Amino acid sequence: MEAPWKAGDTVSAICPHCSDLVTAQYAHRSVRIPRTRLSVRHVLVSVCPTCDAMLALPRQSMAQLREVSVGK
């Protein structure tokens, strides 16, 4: 089993905004849930170092988003 990601960990990813291969870093951000007005604070996401765009959510962050969306 793979160890969970932590803030500061890095991963290679292709940024759809920059159209380039970047070394993304995991950080805590606020995430807005589409088609709702809900915003979840302190969610771990991977971030492009060039344009500061959110690239992906690790599996461990999905439970945090599900918990908020169930209570809406």
GIPENOR-V435860 format. One record per residue. RES is the residue in one letter. PHI is phi in whole degrees, 0 to 359 (* if undefined). OMEGA is omega in radians with two decimals (* if undefined). D_LAST is the distance of its C-alpha to the last C-alpha in whole Angstrom. Layout:
BEGIN
res:RES phi:PHI omega:OMEGA d_last:D_LAST
res:RES phi:PHI omega:OMEGA d_last:D_LAST
END
This chain:
BEGIN
res:M phi:* omega:-3.12 d_last:32
res:E phi:282 omega:3.12 d_last:32
res:A phi:293 omega:3.14 d_last:31
res:P phi:295 omega:3.08 d_last:27
res:W phi:287 omega:3.08 d_last:27
res:K phi:232 omega:3.05 d_last:28
res:A phi:301 omega:-3.12 d_last:28
res:G phi:101 omega:3.08 d_last:31
res:D phi:294 omega:-3.13 d_last:32
res:T phi:242 omega:3.13 d_last:33
res:V phi:208 omega:3.06 d_last:33
res:S phi:278 omega:-3.13 d_last:34
res:A phi:207 omega:3.04 d_last:32
res:I phi:262 omega:-3.14 d_last:33
res:C phi:275 omega:3.13 d_last:31
res:P phi:290 omega:3.13 d_last:30
res:H phi:279 omega:-3.13 d_last:31
res:C phi:272 omega:-3.05 d_last:34
res:S phi:56 omega:-3.09 d_last:35
res:D phi:215 omega:3.03 d_last:37
res:L phi:281 omega:-3.10 d_last:37
res:V phi:232 omega:3.00 d_last:35
res:T phi:262 omega:-3.10 d_last:35
res:A phi:282 omega:3.12 d_last:31
res:Q phi:241 omega:3.09 d_last:30
res:Y phi:281 omega:-3.14 d_last:27
res:A phi:209 omega:3.10 d_last:25
res:H phi:271 omega:-3.13 d_last:22
res:R phi:220 omega:2.96 d_last:20
res:S phi:273 omega:-3.10 d_last:17
res:V phi:239 omega:3.09 d_last:15
res:R phi:267 omega:3.14 d_last:13
res:I phi:277 omega:-3.10 d_last:11
res:P phi:301 omega:3.11 d_last:13
res:R phi:64 omega:3.06 d_last:12
res:T phi:220 omega:3.05 d_last:9
res:R phi:259 omega:-3.08 d_last:10
res:L phi:281 omega:3.05 d_last:8
res:S phi:229 omega:-3.09 d_last:11
res:V phi:251 omega:-3.13 d_last:12
res:R phi:270 omega:3.01 d_last:15
res:H phi:62 omega:3.09 d_last:18
res:V phi:258 omega:3.14 d_last:18
res:L phi:282 omega:3.14 d_last:21
res:V phi:221 omega:3.01 d_last:22
res:S phi:268 omega:-3.01 d_last:26
res:V phi:233 omega:3.08 d_last:27
res:C phi:289 omega:-3.14 d_last:30
res:P phi:286 omega:-3.10 d_last:33
res:T phi:275 omega:-3.05 d_last:34
res:C phi:249 omega:3.09 d_last:32
res:D phi:66 omega:3.13 d_last:29
res:A phi:276 omega:3.05 d_last:26
res:M phi:284 omega:-3.08 d_last:24
res:L phi:259 omega:-3.05 d_last:25
res:A phi:200 omega:3.03 d_last:23
res:L phi:248 omega:3.04 d_last:21
res:P phi:287 omega:-3.10 d_last:23
res:R phi:305 omega:-3.09 d_last:21
res:Q phi:293 omega:3.12 d_last:21
res:S phi:276 omega:-3.08 d_last:18
res:M phi:297 omega:3.14 d_last:16
res:A phi:299 omega:3.13 d_last:15
res:Q phi:296 omega:3.12 d_last:13
res:L phi:287 omega:3.10 d_last:11
res:R phi:298 omega:-3.12 d_last:10
res:E phi:301 omega:-3.13 d_last:9
res:V phi:288 omega:-3.06 d_last:7
res:S phi:288 omega:3.10 d_last:5
res:V phi:291 omega:-3.09 d_last:6
res:G phi:278 omega:-3.07 d_last:4
res:K phi:285 omega:* d_last:0
END
